[in-house]
Amino acid sequence: MTKHNTSSETTEAAAIATPTSQRPPADDNASSTTASHPPPPPSSSSSSSSPHAPVAKMFTKYDQSTKENIDGTPPLWMKPNSPRHFKKTSADLKSPRPSEEELAMFVHPLPLLRDVSNQNEQKALFIKKLELCSVKFDFTGPYANAFEKEKEIKRKTLLELVEFAETKSGVFTPETYGPVITMITCNIFRSLPPKVQPACQAEAPVEELEEEPRPDPAWPHLLPVYTLFLEFVVSRDTDPKLALEYIDKSLIIKLLQLFDSDDPREREYLRTILHRIYAKFMPLRQFIRMAIANVVFHPFVFETERQNGIAELLEILGSIINGFSLPLKQEHKEFFHRAILPLHKPRTLVTYHKQLLYCMVQFIQKDTSLAVPAITTLLKYWPVTSAKKETLFLHELEEILERVKSEVIEPILKPMFHRLAKCMSSKHCDVAELALVILGNNDTILDALERHREELMPIIMGPLIENSFHWSTNVHELTQSLQKLLLDMDPVLYEERMRRHCVESDSEKISRQVMNRRWSVLEDRAGDNNNNNNSNNEERPLSSSRDHNRRA
């Protein structure tokens, strides 16, 4: 089991280890103390000489034969907990944290929930099992192979809680909201291993940036915890108004930080849970959107460029954007500009481009005026060294152009055609073929060529003629098809541009020959000067040594 040094984790452990009836009273100004239910005064048992007496009190061993504790008192699981707020208080910060051995020795089997017929006793046992499952074990550190028996008891208890919540109605009552969220947060909120990027991957090709998934050793315990969390969120028994006290903004931020987990199974559960929270807790919707942009996207784009959960978060946003009402609010447009468009910058775009493209298409379908900033962003971040990423940009450009009219994109026609002309003459066959397909088959592009032929046709004529020397036969066929299309569109302009291109190419050849001759002359002169300098340097040391001797 891992020992934590931070104050927050110490507080969580103290809150787990100390039952509500045994905790000392909090300060009057503590924000986590509920006014209607003040904490009871500390009992005499809490002032025992042992620093971990509250732990022993909470995990009092249950005697199966006598149905009572060893000291003769009723079992603790039959005592209902007071409805105290399950957040940290200043008094909790002073509680000592039990050691790993002391926590593990009190994890023992409890009676099955289905064997308890009384409803109140069943609810108390349910809360007791939640407290037992709040004990954290170490799966990667020095205690990774220790406490196997206690770990198995906790795992079976978690599975029993999940089965009980799935098969029985009325499990989640306001009295259980606090213990449920406390148990969940104690298990899933943890420090993720640091991401160390090897030096060999600093300039690795885009195709090699996808990392293999690394499963979490604690997943046998995390899986039932996430399952219970999802069941709690989607349950009809969970009242959103009352549960907002526990599922708050701080919990949302911690959930977003967990999306950087290396285990794809955990990220999939996080995606489902966060999406359900967004659907059920309406007051948190705007905050969730802003937190995704500020907590995850902005640090990823402008600082680290390393984040495992971008694809999962974009899946959530895709369904959210699909539900936006028309016309789009200014807030939603700003989210498009500030959160979605900058995601084209990182070199790891290949890992989440499919989900990003869906979000882009959803926004443009709802407001076609967003196509102009979208294409402008593509041109701004257009890759020049990665053919794989360049094909993704061309696919996205094609999807955008299919959903808008040529009148919408008139302000950016010239820079867009200049970029397509460069792609058309690319030595990479996939890039050249995609650019030729967009120019020859897209209705928006053809309509723009028809309406602005005198401005746009000269931009693509040069690369189109040079493609006759391309090494790919597919590029040759697409080039001939596009040439025929332009010839049918305006034969006079086409022939004029052909003649002008021939003249320009001849003059360019002449100027290149003149430039080559000038460079050769300069190289010859530089070579002669170098030879003269070498001959002078061979004589200089002798004269300098003689002058030195004369001065001496």
C-alpha positions in Angstrom: 0.0 0.0 0.0 1.3 3.4 -1.0 2.1 6.0 1.7 1.1 9.5 0.7 2.7 12.7 2.0 0.3 15.3 0.7 -2.2 16.9 3.1 -5.2 16.2 0.9 -4.5 12.4 0.8 -3.8 12.4 4.5 -7.2 14.0 5.0 -8.9 11.4 2.9 -7.3 8.6 4.8 -8.3 10.2 8.1 -11.8 10.6 6.9 -11.9 7.0 5.8 -10.3 5.6 9.0 -12.4 7.7 11.4 -16.2 7.0 11.7 -18.5 9.9 11.8 -19.5 9.3 15.3 -15.9 9.3 16.5 -14.5 12.4 14.7 -13.7 15.5 16.8 -15.8 18.6 16.2 -14.8 20.9 13.4 -14.3 24.6 13.7 -17.3 26.9 13.5 -16.0 28.4 10.3 -15.4 25.1 8.5 -17.2 25.2 5.3 -17.8 21.4 5.2 -19.9 21.3 8.4 -23.6 21.1 7.8 -25.6 23.5 9.9 -28.6 21.3 10.4 -26.4 18.4 11.6 -23.5 19.6 13.8 -20.9 16.9 14.6 -21.3 15.3 18.0 -18.7 16.0 20.7 -15.7 13.6 20.9 -16.3 10.5 23.0 -13.9 9.2 25.6 -12.8 6.3 23.3 -11.3 8.8 20.8 -8.9 10.1 23.5 -7.3 6.7 23.9 -3.6 6.4 24.2 -3.4 4.6 20.9 -3.1 7.1 18.0 -5.2 4.8 15.8 -8.0 4.0 18.2 -10.7 5.4 15.8 -9.5 2.9 13.2 -9.8 0.0 15.5 -13.3 1.3 16.5 -14.5 1.5 13.0 -13.1 -1.9 12.0 -14.3 -3.7 15.1 -14.2 -7.4 14.4 -17.5 -9.0 13.9 -18.3 -12.3 15.6 -20.5 -14.4 13.2 -21.7 -16.8 15.9 -22.9 -14.3 18.5 -24.0 -11.5 16.2 -22.2 -9.0 18.4 -18.7 -7.6 18.9 -16.1 -9.2 21.1 -16.6 -6.5 23.7 -20.4 -7.4 23.8 -21.6 -4.2 22.1 -23.8 -4.4 18.9 -21.9 -4.6 15.7 -20.9 -1.3 14.2 -22.5 -2.1 10.8 -25.9 -2.0 12.6 -25.3 1.6 13.8 -26.6 4.1 11.2 -24.1 6.8 10.4 -25.1 10.4 11.2 -25.9 12.4 8.1 -22.7 14.4 8.3 -21.1 16.0 5.3 -18.4 13.8 3.9 -16.0 16.6 2.9 -12.7 17.4 4.7 -12.7 19.6 7.7 -9.9 21.3 9.6 -10.3 18.7 12.4 -9.7 15.9 9.8 -6.3 17.4 8.9 -5.1 16.8 12.5 -6.1 13.2 12.5 -3.1 10.8 12.2 -3.0 8.5 9.2 -2.8 4.8 10.0 0.0 2.8 8.7 -0.6 0.2 5.9 -0.4 -2.7 8.3 -2.9 -1.2 10.7 -5.4 -0.5 7.9 -5.0 -3.9 6.3 -5.5 -5.9 9.6 -9.0 -4.4 10.0 -10.2 -5.5 6.5 -12.2 -8.6 7.2 -15.3 -10.2 5.7 -18.7 -8.8 6.6 -22.1 -10.5 6.4 -23.7 -10.6 2.9 -26.2 -7.9 2.2 -28.8 -10.4 0.9 -28.6 -12.2 4.3 -29.9 -9.2 6.2 -33.6 -8.9 6.0 -34.2 -5.7 8.0 -34.0 -2.6 5.7 -32.4 -0.3 8.2 -29.8 -2.9 9.1 -29.2 -3.6 5.4 -28.6 0.1 4.7 -26.2 0.3 7.7 -24.3 -2.7 6.4 -24.2 -1.2 2.9 -22.5 2.0 4.4 -20.2 -0.2 6.5 -19.0 -2.0 3.3 -18.5 1.3 1.6 -16.2 2.3 4.5 -14.3 -1.0 4.3 -13.8 -0.5 0.5 -12.4 3.0 1.1 -9.1 1.4 2.3 -6.5 1.9 -0.4 -3.9 -0.8 -1.2 -0.7 -0.5 -3.1 -0.4 -2.4 -6.4 2.9 -0.9 -7.8 5.1 0.1 -4.8 6.8 -1.8 -2.0 3.4 -3.3 -0.8 2.4 -4.6 -4.3 2.7 -8.2 -3.3 1.5 -7.8 0.3 -1.9 -8.1 1.9 -3.2 -10.4 -0.8 -6.0 -11.7 1.5 -7.2 -8.3 2.4 -7.1 -7.2 -1.3 -9.3 -10.2 -2.2 -11.7 -9.4 0.6 -12.0 -5.8 -0.7 -12.5 -6.9 -4.3 -15.3 -9.4 -3.4 -16.9 -6.7 -1.3 -16.8 -4.3 -4.2 -18.4 -6.8 -6.5 -21.1 -7.5 -4.0 -21.8 -3.7 -3.8 -22.1 -3.5 -7.6 -24.4 -6.5 -7.8 -26.6 -5.1 -4.9 -26.9 -1.7 -6.6 -27.8 -3.3 -10.0 -30.4 -5.7 -8.7 -32.1 -3.8 -5.9 -34.0 -0.5 -6.2 -33.8 2.2 -3.6 -30.2 1.6 -2.8 -29.0 5.1 -3.3 -30.7 7.3 -0.7 -29.6 10.8 0.4 -27.9 9.1 3.4 -25.7 7.0 1.2 -24.6 9.8 -1.2 -21.7 10.8 1.0 -20.3 7.3 1.7 -20.6 6.3 -1.9 -18.8 9.4 -3.3 -16.2 9.1 -0.5 -15.4 5.5 -1.4 -15.3 6.3 -5.1 -13.0 9.3 -4.7 -10.7 7.4 -2.3 -10.1 4.7 -4.9 -10.0 6.4 -8.3 -8.3 9.8 -7.4 -4.6 9.1 -7.3 -1.3 10.3 -8.8 -0.8 9.0 -12.3 2.7 7.8 -13.2 4.8 10.6 -14.9 5.1 10.7 -18.6 8.7 10.5 -19.5 9.3 11.0 -23.3 12.4 9.2 -24.5 14.9 11.2 -26.4 14.5 9.0 -29.5 10.8 9.9 -29.7 11.4 13.7 -29.6 11.6 13.8 -33.4 9.9 10.5 -34.2 7.6 10.3 -37.3 4.0 11.0 -36.7 3.1 7.4 -37.6 5.1 6.2 -34.6 3.6 8.5 -32.0 0.8 6.1 -30.9 1.8 4.3 -27.7 0.8 0.8 -26.7 -1.8 0.7 -23.9 -0.4 0.0 -20.5 -3.0 -1.7 -18.2 -3.2 -0.5 -14.6 -2.3 -3.3 -12.0 -5.1 -2.0 -9.8 -7.8 -2.5 -12.4 -9.4 -5.5 -10.6 -10.3 -3.0 -7.9 -10.9 0.0 -10.1 -13.4 -1.7 -12.4 -16.1 -2.4 -9.7 -15.5 1.1 -8.4 -16.2 2.7 -11.8 -19.1 0.4 -12.3 -20.7 1.5 -9.0 -20.0 5.1 -9.9 -21.7 4.8 -13.2 -24.7 3.0 -11.6 -24.9 5.8 -9.0 -25.0 8.5 -11.7 -27.6 6.8 -14.0 -29.8 5.5 -11.2 -33.3 6.9 -10.9 -32.9 6.9 -7.2 -30.1 9.6 -7.4 -31.6 13.0 -7.0 -29.4 15.5 -9.0 -30.3 18.4 -6.8 -29.2 16.6 -3.7 -26.2 14.9 -5.3 -24.8 18.2 -6.5 -23.4 18.6 -3.0 -21.0 15.8 -3.7 -20.6 15.8 -7.5 -19.3 19.3 -7.6 -16.8 21.3 -9.7 -13.7 20.0 -7.8 -14.8 16.4 -8.6 -15.2 17.3 -12.3 -11.7 18.7 -12.5 -10.2 15.6 -10.8 -12.1 13.4 -13.2 -10.7 15.3 -16.2 -7.2 14.9 -14.8 -7.7 11.1 -14.8 -8.3 11.1 -18.6 -4.5 11.1 -18.9 -4.5 7.5 -17.7 -2.5 5.0 -19.7 -5.2 2.4 -19.4 -7.8 2.7 -22.2 -10.3 0.8 -20.1 -10.3 3.4 -17.5 -10.6 6.2 -20.0 -13.6 4.5 -21.6 -15.4 4.4 -18.2 -14.4 8.0 -17.5 -15.9 9.0 -20.9 -19.2 7.3 -20.1 -19.4 8.6 -16.6 -18.6 12.2 -17.5 -21.1 12.1 -20.4 -23.8 10.9 -18.0 -23.0 13.6 -15.5 -23.3 16.2 -18.2 -26.7 14.8 -19.2 -28.1 14.6 -15.7 -26.6 17.5 -13.8 -27.6 20.5 -15.9 -26.1 23.2 -13.6 -22.6 21.7 -14.4 -22.9 21.7 -18.2 -21.2 25.0 -18.9 -18.5 24.3 -16.3 -17.8 20.9 -17.9 -17.3 22.5 -21.3 -15.1 25.2 -20.0 -13.1 22.8 -17.8 -12.4 20.5 -20.8 -11.0 23.5 -22.7 -9.0 25.1 -19.9 -7.9 22.0 -17.8 -7.1 19.6 -20.7 -7.0 21.1 -24.1 -5.1 24.3 -23.5 -2.2 22.7 -21.6 -2.1 19.9 -24.1 -1.9 22.3 -27.1 0.4 25.0 -25.8 2.5 23.2 -23.2 2.9 19.4 -23.2 1.4 18.0 -26.4 1.0 14.8 -24.4 -2.4 13.7 -23.3 -4.0 10.3 -23.6 -7.7 11.2 -23.3 -8.2 13.8 -26.1 -10.0 11.3 -28.3 -12.4 10.3 -25.5 -13.1 13.9 -24.6 -13.8 14.8 -28.2 -16.3 11.9 -28.4 -18.2 13.5 -25.5 -18.0 16.9 -27.1 -19.3 15.5 -30.4 -22.5 14.4 -28.9 -22.8 17.6 -26.9 -22.3 19.8 -30.0 -24.8 17.7 -31.9 -27.4 18.8 -29.3 -26.7 22.5 -29.5 -29.8 24.5 -30.5 -30.0 26.8 -33.5 -28.9 29.5 -33.9 -25.6 28.9 -32.1 -24.9 31.0 -29.0 -21.9 33.2 -29.0 -20.6 31.1 -26.1 -20.6 28.0 -28.3 -18.9 29.9 -31.2 -16.1 31.0 -28.8 -15.7 27.4 -27.7 -15.2 26.4 -31.3 -12.5 29.1 -31.8 -10.7 28.6 -28.5 -11.0 24.9 -27.8 -11.6 23.0 -31.0 -9.5 24.8 -33.7 -6.2 24.9 -31.7 -6.3 21.1 -31.6 -5.0 21.0 -35.2 -1.6 22.2 -34.0 -0.1 19.2 -32.0 1.9 16.7 -34.0 -0.1 13.9 -32.3 -3.2 14.8 -34.3 -3.3 11.4 -35.9 -4.4 9.9 -32.5 -7.6 11.9 -32.3 -8.3 13.3 -35.8 -11.4 11.2 -36.4 -13.2 12.6 -33.3 -11.9 16.1 -34.0 -13.3 16.0 -37.6 -16.7 14.9 -36.3 -16.8 18.0 -34.0 -15.7 20.3 -36.8 -18.4 19.0 -39.1 -21.1 19.3 -36.4 -20.2 22.9 -35.8 -20.1 23.8 -39.6 -23.4 22.1 -40.3 -25.0 24.3 -37.6 -23.3 27.5 -38.8 -21.6 27.6 -42.2 -19.9 30.9 -41.4 -17.5 28.9 -39.2 -16.0 27.3 -42.3 -13.9 30.4 -43.0 -12.0 30.3 -39.6 -11.9 26.5 -39.9 -10.1 26.6 -43.3 -7.9 29.5 -42.1 -6.8 27.4 -39.2 -6.0 24.5 -41.5 -3.9 26.7 -43.7 -2.1 28.2 -40.6 -1.1 24.8 -39.2 -0.7 23.0 -42.5 2.1 20.4 -42.1 5.1 20.6 -44.5 7.2 17.6 -43.3 4.5 14.9 -42.5 2.7 13.4 -45.5 0.5 11.4 -43.1 -0.8 14.6 -41.4 -1.1 16.4 -44.7 -3.5 13.8 -46.0 -5.6 14.2 -42.8 -5.8 17.9 -43.4 -6.8 17.3 -47.0 -9.6 14.9 -45.9 -10.8 17.5 -43.4 -10.8 20.2 -46.0 -12.8 18.1 -48.4 -15.4 17.3 -45.7 -15.7 21.0 -44.9 -16.1 22.0 -48.6 -18.8 19.5 -49.1 -21.0 21.3 -46.5 -20.7 24.9 -47.6 -21.2 26.9 -50.8 -18.6 28.8 -52.7 -20.0 32.2 -51.7 -19.1 31.4 -48.0 -15.4 30.8 -48.6 -14.7 33.6 -51.1 -12.4 35.5 -48.7 -10.0 32.5 -48.5 -10.2 31.2 -52.1 -6.7 32.4 -53.2 -4.7 31.1 -50.2 -6.6 27.8 -50.3 -5.9 27.3 -54.0 -2.2 28.2 -53.5 -2.1 25.4 -50.9 -3.9 22.9 -53.1 -1.5 23.8 -56.0 1.5 22.9 -53.7 -0.1 19.7 -52.7 -1.0 18.8 -56.3 2.7 18.9 -57.2 3.8 16.9 -54.1 6.1 14.0 -54.7 4.0 11.9 -52.2 1.4 10.2 -54.4 -1.4 10.2 -51.7 -1.1 14.0 -51.2 -1.1 14.8 -54.9 -4.0 12.4 -55.6 -6.1 13.9 -52.8 -5.5 17.5 -54.0 -6.4 16.6 -57.6 -9.6 14.8 -56.4 -10.6 17.9 -54.5 -10.0 20.2 -57.4 -11.7 18.0 -59.9 -14.6 16.5 -58.1 -15.7 18.9 -55.4 -18.8 20.9 -56.4 -17.8 23.9 -54.2 -14.4 24.1 -55.8 -15.7 23.7 -59.3 -18.3 26.4 -58.7 -15.6 28.7 -57.4 -13.4 28.0 -60.4 -16.4 28.8 -62.7 -17.1 32.1 -61.0 -13.4 33.2 -60.5 -11.6 31.5 -63.3 -9.4 34.4 -64.2 -8.0 34.6 -60.7 -7.9 31.0 -59.7 -6.9 29.1 -62.9 -3.4 30.7 -63.2 -2.7 29.5 -59.7 -3.1 25.8 -60.6 -1.9 25.8 -64.2 1.8 25.7 -63.4 1.7 22.7 -61.1 -0.8 21.0 -63.4 1.6 21.1 -66.3 4.6 20.1 -64.2 2.6 17.0 -63.1 3.2 15.5 -66.6 6.6 14.5 -65.2 5.3 12.9 -62.0 6.4 9.4 -61.2 2.9 8.1 -60.3 0.5 6.9 -63.1 -2.5 7.7 -61.0 -1.4 11.3 -60.7 -1.0 11.4 -64.5 -4.5 10.2 -65.0 -6.0 12.6 -62.5 -4.0 15.5 -64.0 -5.2 14.7 -67.5 -8.8 14.6 -66.3 -8.5 18.0 -64.6 -6.8 19.5 -67.6 -9.7 18.4 -69.8 -12.2 19.8 -67.3 -10.4 23.2 -67.4 -10.2 23.2 -71.1 -14.0 22.6 -71.4 -14.7 25.3 -68.9 -12.9 28.1 -70.8 -10.8 27.0 -73.8 -9.6 30.5 -74.6 -8.3 31.2 -71.1 -6.8 27.7 -70.9 -4.8 28.1 -74.1 -3.7 31.6 -73.1 -2.4 30.3 -69.7 -0.6 27.4 -71.4 1.2 29.8 -73.8 2.1 32.1 -70.9 3.3 29.3 -68.8 5.6 28.1 -71.7 7.0 31.6 -72.0 7.5 31.9 -68.3 9.1 28.5 -68.1 11.5 29.4 -70.9 12.5 32.7 -69.3 12.9 30.9 -66.0 15.3 28.4 -67.6 17.3 31.2 -69.1 17.5 33.0 -65.8 18.5 29.8 -64.1 21.3 29.2 -66.6 22.5 32.8 -66.1 22.4 32.3 -62.4 24.4 29.0 -62.6 27.0 30.7 -64.7 27.4 33.5 -62.2 27.7 31.0 -59.4 30.4 29.1 -61.3 32.4 32.3 -61.8 32.1 33.2 -58.1 33.2 29.7 -57.1 36.2 29.9 -59.4 37.2 33.2 -57.9 36.7 31.9 -54.4 39.0 29.0 -55.2 41.7 31.2 -56.6 41.6 33.5 -53.5 41.8 30.4 -51.3 44.9 29.2 -53.0 46.6 32.6 -52.7 45.7 32.7 -49.0 47.2 29.3 -48.4 50.5 30.2 -50.1 50.7 33.4 -48.0 50.0 31.6 -44.8 52.9 29.2 -45.4 55.4 32.1 -45.5 54.0 34.2 -42.7 55.2 32.1 -39.7 58.9 32.5 -40.8 58.8 36.2 -41.1 56.9 36.6 -37.8 59.4 34.5 -35.9 62.3 36.6 -37.3 60.6 39.8 -36.3 60.1 38.4 -32.8 63.8 37.5 -32.5 64.8 40.9 -33.6 62.6 42.6 -31.0 63.9 40.3 -28.3 
